[in-house]
Amino acid sequence: MATIKDIQTKNTMLFLSNYTDKLVIDTKEEILKRRKREYATRTVTTQINASGSGVSSISKTTTEDGFDVVGNSYLEDVDEGTKSTKATLTDLVRWVKQKPVKFKNPRGSFEKITPKRQLALARLIQKSLIFNGIKRTAFLTDLVENSYEKLNGIEEAVADDVVDSIEDILTASGLVKKGEKYVLDTKR
């Protein structure tokens, strides 16, 4: 006997697969956008993907009941913000090198960035992350909220699946077909 889980949802799944593919593309574009973030000492306008690993971590996965967009946990921390966070010195030195970070001397001119200075800056960043956390950007939250309008039309895919599976739905609900009608199966 068919169950509700046996109902075919090919139209709905195709719609959701296409929706998720577009969400992956939009997420990667959001990560590459320059965003303004204000801190106590300065304002920074950079990409969230400054280290390069954000975009490459974004992908679509198939789940038991649909699809998910996955990426590294740092992106979620940047989206939501954190009160405190830990990062290794190795990761922070790599981030400082990839960003790239520029040093100004007291006269306002840029100075050469030595490995010793990079390590010193990474230590300062590490302390700041522990005490101050990460500033919230809401880039993922905004993206998801703005993508809901792209779900318009899913009701047609669901309706098509229901029409295609109406006999299975009725049978799973305890009805049996007698001629052109469905009646309650009292032998259950």
C-alpha positions as CSV (number, residue, x, y, z in Angstrom):
1,M,0.0,0.0,0.0
2,A,1.3,3.5,-0.9
3,T,2.0,5.9,1.9
4,I,2.1,9.7,1.8
5,K,5.9,9.5,1.6
6,D,5.5,7.5,-1.7
7,I,3.9,10.5,-3.4
8,Q,5.9,11.6,-6.4
9,T,7.2,15.1,-6.0
10,K,9.3,15.4,-9.2
11,N,7.9,18.9,-10.1
12,T,8.4,20.3,-6.6
13,M,11.9,18.8,-6.3
14,L,12.9,20.2,-9.7
15,F,11.6,23.7,-8.7
16,L,13.5,23.5,-5.4
17,S,16.6,22.2,-7.1
18,N,16.6,25.2,-9.4
19,Y,15.8,27.6,-6.5
20,T,18.8,26.2,-4.6
21,D,21.1,26.5,-7.6
22,K,20.2,30.1,-7.9
23,L,20.7,30.6,-4.1
24,V,24.2,29.2,-4.4
25,I,25.0,31.6,-7.2
26,D,23.5,34.6,-5.3
27,T,25.4,33.6,-2.1
28,K,28.7,33.6,-3.9
29,E,27.9,37.0,-5.4
30,E,27.1,38.4,-1.9
31,I,30.4,37.1,-0.5
32,L,32.2,38.9,-3.3
33,K,30.4,42.2,-2.8
34,R,32.3,45.0,-1.0
35,R,30.6,45.7,2.3
36,K,31.0,48.6,4.7
37,R,31.6,47.6,8.3
38,E,32.1,50.1,11.1
39,Y,34.4,49.4,14.0
40,A,35.3,51.5,17.0
41,T,38.6,52.7,15.4
42,R,37.8,52.7,11.7
43,T,35.4,51.8,8.9
44,V,36.3,49.0,6.5
45,T,34.9,48.4,3.1
46,T,36.0,44.9,1.8
47,Q,34.7,41.7,0.5
48,I,33.6,39.0,3.0
49,N,35.7,36.7,0.8
50,A,38.9,38.5,1.5
51,S,40.6,35.3,2.5
52,G,39.3,33.4,-0.6
53,S,37.8,30.4,1.2
54,G,34.2,31.6,1.5
55,V,33.2,31.4,-2.1
56,S,34.9,28.0,-2.6
57,S,33.1,26.5,0.4
58,I,29.6,27.2,-0.9
59,S,27.8,24.3,-2.5
60,K,24.4,22.6,-2.9
61,T,23.8,19.3,-1.1
62,T,20.9,16.9,-1.5
63,T,19.1,15.9,1.7
64,E,16.5,13.4,2.4
65,D,13.7,15.9,1.9
66,G,15.2,18.5,-0.4
67,F,18.3,20.6,-0.8
68,D,20.6,22.7,1.4
69,V,23.3,25.3,0.7
70,V,26.4,24.6,2.8
71,G,29.6,26.6,3.4
72,N,32.2,27.1,6.0
73,S,31.1,28.1,9.5
74,Y,33.0,31.4,9.4
75,L,30.5,32.7,6.9
76,E,27.7,32.1,9.4
77,D,29.7,33.8,12.1
78,V,30.2,36.9,9.9
79,D,26.5,36.9,9.0
80,E,25.2,36.6,12.6
81,G,28.2,38.1,14.4
82,T,29.7,36.7,17.6
83,K,30.3,38.0,21.1
84,S,33.6,36.1,21.2
85,T,35.4,33.7,18.9
86,K,38.7,31.9,18.6
87,A,40.9,31.6,15.6
88,T,44.4,30.0,15.4
89,L,47.4,32.2,14.8
90,T,48.2,30.2,11.7
91,D,44.8,31.0,10.2
92,L,45.0,34.6,11.2
93,V,48.5,35.1,9.7
94,R,47.2,33.5,6.4
95,W,44.3,35.9,6.5
96,V,46.6,38.9,7.1
97,K,48.7,37.8,4.1
98,Q,45.7,37.2,1.8
99,K,43.6,40.3,2.8
100,P,46.2,42.1,2.3
101,V,46.7,44.2,5.4
102,K,48.6,47.5,5.0
103,F,50.6,49.2,7.9
104,K,50.8,52.9,8.3
105,N,53.4,54.6,10.4
106,P,52.7,57.6,12.7
107,R,53.4,59.9,9.8
108,G,50.7,58.2,7.7
109,S,52.9,56.5,5.1
110,F,52.7,52.8,4.4
111,E,55.5,50.6,5.7
112,K,56.8,47.2,4.6
113,I,54.9,44.3,6.1
114,T,57.4,41.8,7.5
115,P,56.5,38.3,8.7
116,K,57.2,39.5,12.3
117,R,54.7,42.3,11.9
118,Q,52.2,39.9,10.4
119,L,52.5,37.7,13.4
120,A,52.2,40.6,15.8
121,L,49.0,41.8,14.0
122,A,47.6,38.2,14.0
123,R,48.1,38.1,17.8
124,L,46.2,41.5,18.1
125,I,43.4,40.2,15.9
126,Q,43.2,37.0,17.9
127,K,42.8,39.0,21.2
128,S,40.2,41.3,19.6
129,L,38.2,38.3,18.4
130,I,38.2,36.8,21.9
131,F,37.2,40.1,23.5
132,N,35.0,41.7,20.8
133,G,33.9,38.9,18.5
134,I,32.9,39.4,14.9
135,K,30.7,42.3,13.7
136,R,27.4,41.2,12.3
137,T,26.8,41.7,8.6
138,A,23.5,39.9,8.0
139,F,24.6,39.2,4.4
140,L,23.1,35.7,4.4
141,T,20.1,36.6,6.4
142,D,19.2,39.4,4.0
143,L,19.9,37.2,1.0
144,V,17.5,34.5,2.3
145,E,14.8,37.0,3.1
146,N,15.1,38.6,-0.3
147,S,15.0,35.2,-2.0
148,Y,11.6,34.2,-0.7
149,E,10.0,36.0,-3.7
150,K,11.8,33.5,-5.9
151,L,9.6,30.8,-4.4
152,N,6.6,32.3,-6.2
153,G,5.4,29.5,-8.5
154,I,6.2,26.6,-6.3
155,E,2.5,26.2,-5.6
156,E,2.1,25.3,-9.3
157,A,4.8,22.6,-9.0
158,V,3.2,21.2,-5.8
159,A,-0.3,21.2,-7.4
160,D,1.1,19.3,-10.5
161,D,2.6,16.7,-8.1
162,V,-0.7,16.4,-6.2
163,V,-2.7,15.9,-9.4
164,D,-0.1,13.4,-10.7
165,S,-0.3,11.5,-7.3
166,I,-4.0,11.9,-6.4
167,E,-4.7,8.2,-6.5
168,D,-1.7,7.4,-4.3
169,I,-2.8,10.2,-1.9
170,L,-6.3,8.8,-1.6
171,T,-5.1,5.2,-1.3
172,A,-2.6,6.2,1.4
173,S,-5.5,7.9,3.3
174,G,-7.4,4.7,3.5
175,L,-9.7,4.9,0.5
176,V,-10.1,2.3,-2.2
177,K,-11.2,2.8,-5.8
178,K,-14.5,1.3,-6.7
179,G,-15.4,2.1,-10.2
180,E,-14.9,5.8,-10.7
181,K,-15.3,6.6,-7.0
182,Y,-13.2,6.3,-3.9
183,V,-14.7,4.9,-0.7
184,L,-13.4,4.3,2.8
185,D,-11.7,0.9,3.2
186,T,-13.5,-0.4,6.2
187,K,-11.5,-3.7,6.2
188,R,-8.4,-1.9,7.6
